[in-house]
Amino acid sequence: MRHTPIVTVGRYLLLDRVTYLVLPWVWAAFGFLLDVVILQLTPAGNSDHHRWVGGLAALFIVVFVVGSQSVARALPFALTLGVSRRTYFAGVSSLALALAAGFGLVVAVGQILERATGGWGMNMGYFRVPYFLDGPWYLSWLTATTTFVLLFVYGMWYGLMYRRGGLSGTMIFGGAQLGVLALAAIIATGVHGWTAIGRFFTTITATGVTGLLAAAVVVMLAGGFATIRRLAV
């Protein structure tokens, strides 16, 4: 059976199954066990309240790193095999969507099990995140999937900047983003807009959050595509 070039790129990347399929869940499992130990050593207080933990963040961070590796390490060899930059970018983006959908489904199923077991018997909220991943399973799946895609593509963009400008270029790229955030904070302070910003983020629905994340994905894809077209490897 002959595969399309985009599928071939995905198959090429998945030759490293440890990085793309195993490593994220190793870190997620480590975060889960660490949170269990911490909660066992911490007084429960009111047992009726959820005990929110942050171990799931490890999975999201690893997805960002994997996204950067998908171009920083794997791109040069793919180009020597005759794969065009456009095809490679489309293949990696498609793989990001497929992995994100699978990872998001695991998070959604984890939430179902977490609720059914009373937070793993200790009211622990590992797969649930307040105001973000704490709704119906299908909405959590959609939000988690969009977040995973965003972080993977954002990591890709960093990887592309590293291939193009090296460590110094990557640092300038990251520093420029921090500068934009600092400027936005200064403007918000100057116009006394922090109250309105806080009100916006406390009243926005989970669907609205997912929509904002999806818009950010489009921006990241556009930036990454513009970068790879000008990339010399």
Beta strands, then each sheet from edge to edge (+ up, - down):
strand 1: 51-52
strand 2: 124-125
sheet 1: 1+ 2+
end
